[in-house]
Amino acid sequence: MSSKNIRFKEDDAGYSMKEAINEAKRCLNCKKPSCIKGCPIANDIPDFIYQLSMGNMGAAMKIINEKSNLPAICGRVCPHEKQCEGHCILQKKGESIHIGKLERFIADFDADMDLIRDRLPQKTRGKVAVIGSGPAGLTVAGDLARSGFN
Ligand code: SF4
């Protein structure tokens, strides 16, 4: 089989819109959110979940993008059970919010709908070459593009 015929199918189909919003509505929007303490990049988890619970996908994505350029990946591969979800206050009851799945849902919705983003600044600050296309390289490239570099 040639490589172009290989297709990967995810075992977990992810949330439907209704499931994602219902899951988001379970979040207690804690005043001192322990989930953020468990996140290596201190993503504003309660805020993006709150926006999702109101159906504001663009606003939810904007909050995520303040800290992360790769939510579709992080939502799938981060060890959430040790990080954000492991620190969620509801974990004590074994009912922590499925934060990774919500992050993935928002990122996939954004990509599927090709949502309009904030206007980027003109690229007037010159060109930068980023060596490497792993998570660090992609993050740097995204941040530089947002800051007006080509
Ligand atoms: S700790 Fe859990 S319930 Fe509290 S804000 Fe974070 S995700 Fe929501």
py3Dmol code that shows the C-alpha trace and the ligand (Angstrom):
import py3Dmol

protein = """\
ATOM      1  CA  MET A   1       0.000   0.000   0.000  1.00  0.00           C
ATOM      2  CA  SER A   2       1.448   3.387  -0.898  1.00  0.00           C
ATOM      3  CA  SER A   3       1.694   5.954   1.877  1.00  0.00           C
ATOM      4  CA  LYS A   4      -0.941   8.165   0.254  1.00  0.00           C
ATOM      5  CA  ASN A   5      -3.527   5.408   0.756  1.00  0.00           C
ATOM      6  CA  ILE A   6      -2.912   5.148   4.495  1.00  0.00           C
ATOM      7  CA  ARG A   7      -5.705   6.633   6.565  1.00  0.00           C
ATOM      8  CA  PHE A   8      -5.769   6.932  10.319  1.00  0.00           C
ATOM      9  CA  LYS A   9      -9.079   6.779  12.109  1.00  0.00           C
ATOM     10  CA  GLU A  10      -9.275   7.975  15.685  1.00  0.00           C
ATOM     11  CA  ASP A  11     -10.749   5.523  18.181  1.00  0.00           C
ATOM     12  CA  ASP A  12     -12.332   8.371  20.105  1.00  0.00           C
ATOM     13  CA  ALA A  13     -14.639  10.344  17.822  1.00  0.00           C
ATOM     14  CA  GLY A  14     -14.682  13.251  20.286  1.00  0.00           C
ATOM     15  CA  TYR A  15     -17.648  15.203  21.547  1.00  0.00           C
ATOM     16  CA  SER A  16     -20.671  16.325  19.605  1.00  0.00           C
ATOM     17  CA  MET A  17     -21.605  19.974  20.118  1.00  0.00           C
ATOM     18  CA  LYS A  18     -24.268  19.062  22.652  1.00  0.00           C
ATOM     19  CA  GLU A  19     -21.947  16.740  24.579  1.00  0.00           C
ATOM     20  CA  ALA A  20     -19.188  19.370  24.682  1.00  0.00           C
ATOM     21  CA  ILE A  21     -21.521  22.080  25.963  1.00  0.00           C
ATOM     22  CA  ASN A  22     -23.024  19.741  28.546  1.00  0.00           C
ATOM     23  CA  GLU A  23     -19.542  18.800  29.739  1.00  0.00           C
ATOM     24  CA  ALA A  24     -18.525  22.478  29.881  1.00  0.00           C
ATOM     25  CA  LYS A  25     -21.603  23.235  31.985  1.00  0.00           C
ATOM     26  CA  ARG A  26     -20.340  20.838  34.682  1.00  0.00           C
ATOM     27  CA  CYS A  27     -17.338  23.113  35.377  1.00  0.00           C
ATOM     28  CA  LEU A  28     -17.690  24.972  38.670  1.00  0.00           C
ATOM     29  CA  ASN A  29     -15.708  27.978  37.382  1.00  0.00           C
ATOM     30  CA  CYS A  30     -13.689  27.849  40.612  1.00  0.00           C
ATOM     31  CA  LYS A  31     -12.394  31.071  42.133  1.00  0.00           C
ATOM     32  CA  LYS A  32      -9.018  29.419  42.692  1.00  0.00           C
ATOM     33  CA  PRO A  33      -8.897  26.980  39.779  1.00  0.00           C
ATOM     34  CA  SER A  34      -6.589  24.113  40.631  1.00  0.00           C
ATOM     35  CA  CYS A  35      -6.797  22.881  37.030  1.00  0.00           C
ATOM     36  CA  ILE A  36      -4.607  25.816  35.918  1.00  0.00           C
ATOM     37  CA  LYS A  37      -1.943  24.819  38.444  1.00  0.00           C
ATOM     38  CA  GLY A  38      -1.714  21.449  36.744  1.00  0.00           C
ATOM     39  CA  CYS A  39      -1.289  22.943  33.276  1.00  0.00           C
ATOM     40  CA  PRO A  40       2.392  23.429  32.255  1.00  0.00           C
ATOM     41  CA  ILE A  41       1.458  26.551  30.260  1.00  0.00           C
ATOM     42  CA  ALA A  42      -1.145  27.826  32.765  1.00  0.00           C
ATOM     43  CA  ASN A  43      -3.891  27.897  30.162  1.00  0.00           C
ATOM     44  CA  ASP A  44      -6.956  29.842  31.357  1.00  0.00           C
ATOM     45  CA  ILE A  45      -9.040  26.681  31.508  1.00  0.00           C
ATOM     46  CA  PRO A  46     -12.137  27.941  33.385  1.00  0.00           C
ATOM     47  CA  ASP A  47     -12.484  30.905  31.038  1.00  0.00           C
ATOM     48  CA  PHE A  48     -12.352  28.912  27.823  1.00  0.00           C
ATOM     49  CA  ILE A  49     -14.707  26.312  29.281  1.00  0.00           C
ATOM     50  CA  TYR A  50     -17.098  29.077  30.322  1.00  0.00           C
ATOM     51  CA  GLN A  51     -17.097  30.542  26.817  1.00  0.00           C
ATOM     52  CA  LEU A  52     -17.754  27.074  25.412  1.00  0.00           C
ATOM     53  CA  SER A  53     -20.663  26.592  27.829  1.00  0.00           C
ATOM     54  CA  MET A  54     -22.226  29.704  26.269  1.00  0.00           C
ATOM     55  CA  GLY A  55     -21.557  28.472  22.736  1.00  0.00           C
ATOM     56  CA  ASN A  56     -18.908  31.140  22.072  1.00  0.00           C
ATOM     57  CA  MET A  57     -16.431  29.056  20.111  1.00  0.00           C
ATOM     58  CA  GLY A  58     -14.372  31.944  18.731  1.00  0.00           C
ATOM     59  CA  ALA A  59     -13.998  33.480  22.179  1.00  0.00           C
ATOM     60  CA  ALA A  60     -13.010  30.099  23.638  1.00  0.00           C
ATOM     61  CA  MET A  61     -10.380  29.620  20.925  1.00  0.00           C
ATOM     62  CA  LYS A  62      -9.040  33.113  21.461  1.00  0.00           C
ATOM     63  CA  ILE A  63      -8.473  32.398  25.161  1.00  0.00           C
ATOM     64  CA  ILE A  64      -6.697  29.135  24.352  1.00  0.00           C
ATOM     65  CA  ASN A  65      -4.518  30.862  21.740  1.00  0.00           C
ATOM     66  CA  GLU A  66      -3.229  33.305  24.318  1.00  0.00           C
ATOM     67  CA  LYS A  67      -1.125  30.435  25.641  1.00  0.00           C
ATOM     68  CA  SER A  68      -1.153  27.737  22.991  1.00  0.00           C
ATOM     69  CA  ASN A  69      -0.851  27.495  19.224  1.00  0.00           C
ATOM     70  CA  LEU A  70      -1.426  23.744  19.195  1.00  0.00           C
ATOM     71  CA  PRO A  71      -4.665  22.961  21.037  1.00  0.00           C
ATOM     72  CA  ALA A  72      -5.777  20.233  18.629  1.00  0.00           C
ATOM     73  CA  ILE A  73      -2.553  18.375  19.483  1.00  0.00           C
ATOM     74  CA  CYS A  74      -2.415  19.238  23.187  1.00  0.00           C
ATOM     75  CA  GLY A  75      -6.083  18.294  23.550  1.00  0.00           C
ATOM     76  CA  ARG A  76      -5.192  14.832  22.273  1.00  0.00           C
ATOM     77  CA  VAL A  77      -1.725  13.965  23.552  1.00  0.00           C
ATOM     78  CA  CYS A  78      -1.094  15.829  26.822  1.00  0.00           C
ATOM     79  CA  PRO A  79      -1.218  13.551  29.890  1.00  0.00           C
ATOM     80  CA  HIS A  80      -4.357  15.320  31.171  1.00  0.00           C
ATOM     81  CA  GLU A  81      -4.919  12.799  33.922  1.00  0.00           C
ATOM     82  CA  LYS A  82      -1.645  13.974  35.522  1.00  0.00           C
ATOM     83  CA  GLN A  83      -1.984  17.624  34.570  1.00  0.00           C
ATOM     84  CA  CYS A  84      -5.154  19.761  34.362  1.00  0.00           C
ATOM     85  CA  GLU A  85      -7.684  16.978  34.875  1.00  0.00           C
ATOM     86  CA  GLY A  86      -5.620  15.425  37.668  1.00  0.00           C
ATOM     87  CA  HIS A  87      -5.752  18.773  39.486  1.00  0.00           C
ATOM     88  CA  CYS A  88      -9.452  19.510  38.839  1.00  0.00           C
ATOM     89  CA  ILE A  89     -11.374  19.899  42.095  1.00  0.00           C
ATOM     90  CA  LEU A  90     -13.930  17.373  40.847  1.00  0.00           C
ATOM     91  CA  GLN A  91     -11.205  14.736  40.636  1.00  0.00           C
ATOM     92  CA  LYS A  92     -11.790  14.032  44.341  1.00  0.00           C
ATOM     93  CA  LYS A  93     -15.154  12.571  43.373  1.00  0.00           C
ATOM     94  CA  GLY A  94     -13.685  10.893  40.306  1.00  0.00           C
ATOM     95  CA  GLU A  95     -15.631  13.294  38.084  1.00  0.00           C
ATOM     96  CA  SER A  96     -12.985  15.716  36.827  1.00  0.00           C
ATOM     97  CA  ILE A  97     -13.916  17.823  33.841  1.00  0.00           C
ATOM     98  CA  HIS A  98     -12.672  16.307  30.564  1.00  0.00           C
ATOM     99  CA  ILE A  99     -10.577  19.363  29.815  1.00  0.00           C
ATOM    100  CA  GLY A 100      -8.462  17.783  27.098  1.00  0.00           C
ATOM    101  CA  LYS A 101     -11.507  16.637  25.174  1.00  0.00           C
ATOM    102  CA  LEU A 102     -13.038  20.096  25.455  1.00  0.00           C
ATOM    103  CA  GLU A 103      -9.847  21.733  24.209  1.00  0.00           C
ATOM    104  CA  ARG A 104      -9.753  19.310  21.304  1.00  0.00           C
ATOM    105  CA  PHE A 105     -13.416  20.007  20.512  1.00  0.00           C
ATOM    106  CA  ILE A 106     -12.855  23.773  20.374  1.00  0.00           C
ATOM    107  CA  ALA A 107      -9.742  23.406  18.201  1.00  0.00           C
ATOM    108  CA  ASP A 108     -11.456  20.985  15.803  1.00  0.00           C
ATOM    109  CA  PHE A 109     -14.541  23.209  15.562  1.00  0.00           C
ATOM    110  CA  ASP A 110     -12.330  26.199  14.807  1.00  0.00           C
ATOM    111  CA  ALA A 111     -10.504  24.269  12.071  1.00  0.00           C
ATOM    112  CA  ASP A 112     -13.666  22.706  10.575  1.00  0.00           C
ATOM    113  CA  MET A 113     -15.519  26.018  10.430  1.00  0.00           C
ATOM    114  CA  ASP A 114     -12.432  28.029   9.480  1.00  0.00           C
ATOM    115  CA  LEU A 115     -13.460  30.709  11.961  1.00  0.00           C
ATOM    116  CA  ILE A 116     -12.329  34.259  11.361  1.00  0.00           C
ATOM    117  CA  ARG A 117      -9.421  35.255  13.598  1.00  0.00           C
ATOM    118  CA  ASP A 118      -8.461  38.565  15.046  1.00  0.00           C
ATOM    119  CA  ARG A 119      -6.845  40.697  12.393  1.00  0.00           C
ATOM    120  CA  LEU A 120      -3.136  40.010  12.365  1.00  0.00           C
ATOM    121  CA  PRO A 121      -0.765  42.973  12.216  1.00  0.00           C
ATOM    122  CA  GLN A 122       0.858  43.842   8.884  1.00  0.00           C
ATOM    123  CA  LYS A 123       4.010  41.804   8.409  1.00  0.00           C
ATOM    124  CA  THR A 124       6.364  44.750   8.509  1.00  0.00           C
ATOM    125  CA  ARG A 125       8.955  43.503  10.953  1.00  0.00           C
ATOM    126  CA  GLY A 126      11.069  41.464   8.560  1.00  0.00           C
ATOM    127  CA  LYS A 127      11.517  37.765   7.980  1.00  0.00           C
ATOM    128  CA  VAL A 128      12.452  35.065  10.439  1.00  0.00           C
ATOM    129  CA  ALA A 129      13.410  31.491   9.572  1.00  0.00           C
ATOM    130  CA  VAL A 130      12.484  28.884  12.151  1.00  0.00           C
ATOM    131  CA  ILE A 131      14.591  25.736  12.086  1.00  0.00           C
ATOM    132  CA  GLY A 132      12.585  22.670  13.025  1.00  0.00           C
ATOM    133  CA  SER A 133       8.904  21.854  12.755  1.00  0.00           C
ATOM    134  CA  GLY A 134       8.211  20.262  16.128  1.00  0.00           C
ATOM    135  CA  PRO A 135       5.914  21.782  18.745  1.00  0.00           C
ATOM    136  CA  ALA A 136       8.500  24.410  19.756  1.00  0.00           C
ATOM    137  CA  GLY A 137       9.196  25.485  16.162  1.00  0.00           C
ATOM    138  CA  LEU A 138       5.502  25.681  15.271  1.00  0.00           C
ATOM    139  CA  THR A 139       4.749  27.664  18.420  1.00  0.00           C
ATOM    140  CA  VAL A 140       7.552  30.139  17.734  1.00  0.00           C
ATOM    141  CA  ALA A 141       6.440  30.511  14.096  1.00  0.00           C
ATOM    142  CA  GLY A 142       2.841  31.183  15.173  1.00  0.00           C
ATOM    143  CA  ASP A 143       3.848  33.730  17.790  1.00  0.00           C
ATOM    144  CA  LEU A 144       6.173  35.546  15.384  1.00  0.00           C
ATOM    145  CA  ALA A 145       3.446  35.698  12.699  1.00  0.00           C
ATOM    146  CA  ARG A 146       1.089  37.225  15.254  1.00  0.00           C
ATOM    147  CA  SER A 147       3.744  39.758  16.142  1.00  0.00           C
ATOM    148  CA  GLY A 148       4.147  41.023  12.573  1.00  0.00           C
ATOM    149  CA  PHE A 149       7.027  38.934  11.254  1.00  0.00           C
ATOM    150  CA  ASN A 150       7.036  37.113   7.977  1.00  0.00           C
TER     151      ASN A 150
END
"""
ligand_1 = """\
8
SF4
S -10.791 22.917 38.826
Fe -12.260 21.741 37.545
S -14.268 22.554 38.135
Fe -12.736 24.054 38.860
S -12.495 25.567 37.197
Fe -10.966 23.960 36.837
S -11.986 22.496 35.420
Fe -13.614 23.770 36.336
"""
view = py3Dmol.view(width=600, height=400)
view.addModel(protein, "pdb")
view.setStyle({"model": 0}, {"cartoon": {"style": "trace"}})
view.addModel(ligand_1, "xyz")
view.setStyle({"model": 1}, {"stick": {}})
view.zoomTo()
view.show()
